[in-house]
Amino acid sequence: MANTEVMAVTDLQVRIMELEKDASTAWHHHTTVDDFFVCLTGCIQVESPDPKQAIVLNPGERAEIKSPQVHRVVNLHPGLSEYLLVQGIGSYDFIKDRV
């Protein structure tokens, strides 16, 4: 998984994230920041176990996960998928979860 920082200030981060074929992020949550996703290329799925949901995003589609919701992002495309990730407003953290 690669990422390119677009902008980062004290309580806001913007990155372009890449997921290879069959890749996903770890299950995780954030203490204060919300995640806002915009699919750029390919197809991603934003998953949450409780409440159980799976949001499929194609290019141009968006979704939001509020803290402290446990979630992960999965690449559904047979090749590389990219998405814009905006995180804020607050202090960033990444807390891995077991699901």
Helices and strands as residue ranges (DSSP letters): E 2-9, E 12-19, E 28-29, E 34-41, E 44-49, E 52-57, E 62-65, E 72-75, E 81-88, E 95-96
